[in-house]
């Protein structure tokens, strides 16, 4: 017997954000305009988020032939923002400007910074990158 469509329960992170409606509204806008929407393709942002979560498949992106030059540039940008700001040299900027315009770099940089902050905040609460309790 079918009970009809189900609605996914809210994750722990959504429940936390909902405790402060203004914050939830700001997060919802960021999610819609940058995390899920925006001018940089979502798949590229998801790749960067996986890198921030230290996905083993991505740690060797420099030597892997699985990634094109635009993806490698985005992953270098992600690495530099998250772990190695001294790498933001002229060579990196030349690579970035070869594959992204300035609005794309701003959006991708904001995405990386926001995602990194969210992952760290969620980890302090015992939650995984998806906002659900770690198992």
C-alpha positions as CSV (number, residue, x, y, z in Angstrom):
1,X,0.0,0.0,0.0
2,X,1.5,3.3,-1.1
3,X,1.3,6.3,1.3
4,X,2.1,8.8,-1.5
5,X,5.1,11.1,-1.8
6,X,7.2,11.7,1.2
7,X,8.9,15.0,2.2
8,X,12.5,14.7,3.3
9,X,12.9,15.7,6.9
10,X,14.9,18.8,7.5
11,X,18.6,18.1,8.3
12,X,20.1,19.1,11.6
13,X,21.8,22.1,10.0
14,X,18.5,23.4,8.7
15,X,16.9,23.0,12.1
16,X,19.7,25.0,13.7
17,X,19.5,27.8,11.1
18,X,15.7,27.9,11.6
19,X,16.2,29.0,15.2
20,X,17.1,32.4,13.9
21,X,14.7,33.2,11.0
22,X,16.8,36.1,9.7
23,X,19.8,33.8,9.4
24,X,17.8,31.2,7.7
25,X,16.5,33.7,5.2
26,X,20.1,34.9,4.4
27,X,21.3,31.3,4.1
28,X,18.4,30.5,1.8
29,X,19.2,33.5,-0.4
30,X,22.9,32.4,-0.6
31,X,21.9,28.9,-1.4
32,X,19.7,30.0,-4.2
33,X,22.0,32.6,-5.7
34,X,25.4,31.2,-5.1
35,X,25.5,27.6,-3.8
36,X,23.0,26.2,-6.3
37,X,22.6,29.0,-8.7
38,X,24.8,31.7,-10.1
39,X,27.1,32.1,-13.1
40,X,29.6,29.4,-12.4
41,X,28.4,26.0,-13.3
42,X,27.1,24.0,-10.4
43,X,29.1,20.9,-11.2
44,X,32.3,22.9,-10.9
45,X,31.2,24.2,-7.5
46,X,30.3,20.7,-6.3
47,X,33.8,19.6,-7.4
48,X,35.3,22.4,-5.2
49,X,33.1,21.4,-2.3
50,X,34.2,17.8,-2.5
51,X,37.8,19.0,-2.5
52,X,37.2,21.0,0.6
53,X,35.7,17.9,2.2
54,X,39.1,16.2,1.3
55,X,37.6,13.7,-1.0
56,X,40.4,11.2,-1.7
57,X,39.6,11.1,-5.4
58,X,40.5,14.8,-5.7
59,X,43.6,15.1,-3.7
60,X,45.8,14.3,-6.7
61,X,44.0,16.6,-9.1
62,X,47.3,18.2,-10.4
63,X,48.6,14.9,-11.8
64,X,45.2,13.3,-12.7
65,X,44.0,13.4,-16.3
66,X,40.4,13.3,-15.1
67,X,40.2,17.1,-14.9
68,X,40.4,19.7,-17.6
69,X,42.4,23.0,-17.2
70,X,39.3,25.0,-16.0
71,X,38.6,22.4,-13.3
72,X,42.3,22.4,-12.2
73,X,42.3,26.1,-12.0
74,X,39.2,26.1,-9.8
75,X,40.7,23.4,-7.6
76,X,44.0,25.5,-7.3
77,X,41.9,28.5,-6.3
78,X,40.0,26.4,-3.8
79,X,43.2,25.1,-2.3
80,X,44.7,28.5,-2.1
81,X,41.7,30.0,-0.4
82,X,41.4,27.2,2.1
83,X,44.9,26.2,3.0
84,X,47.6,28.2,1.2
85,X,46.9,31.9,0.7
86,X,50.6,32.5,0.0
87,X,50.1,30.6,-3.3
88,X,48.0,33.5,-4.6
89,X,50.9,34.7,-6.8
90,X,51.0,36.1,-10.4
91,X,51.1,32.6,-11.9
92,X,47.9,31.5,-10.1
93,X,46.2,34.8,-11.1
94,X,47.2,34.3,-14.8
95,X,45.8,30.7,-14.7
96,X,42.6,31.9,-13.1
97,X,42.1,34.7,-15.6
98,X,42.7,32.3,-18.5
99,X,39.6,30.3,-17.4
100,X,37.4,32.7,-15.5
101,X,36.2,36.3,-15.8
102,X,36.2,38.5,-12.7
103,X,32.6,38.0,-11.7
104,X,33.1,34.2,-11.9
105,X,36.2,34.4,-9.7
106,X,34.3,36.5,-7.1
107,X,31.4,34.0,-7.1
108,X,33.6,30.9,-6.9
109,X,35.8,32.5,-4.2
110,X,32.7,33.4,-2.2
111,X,31.3,29.8,-2.7
112,X,34.6,28.3,-1.5
113,X,34.8,30.6,1.5
114,X,31.2,30.1,2.5
115,X,31.4,26.3,2.0
116,X,34.6,26.0,4.0
117,X,33.1,28.0,6.8
118,X,30.0,25.9,6.8
119,X,31.9,22.7,6.9
120,X,34.0,23.8,9.8
121,X,30.9,25.1,11.7
122,X,29.0,21.9,11.1
123,X,32.0,19.8,12.2
124,X,32.1,21.6,15.5
125,X,28.5,20.6,16.0
126,X,29.2,16.9,15.2
127,X,27.6,17.2,11.7
128,X,29.0,16.1,8.4
129,X,29.4,18.4,5.3
130,X,25.8,17.5,4.3
131,X,24.5,18.9,7.6
132,X,23.4,15.6,9.0
133,X,24.9,13.9,12.1
134,X,28.1,12.0,11.5
135,X,27.7,8.3,11.7
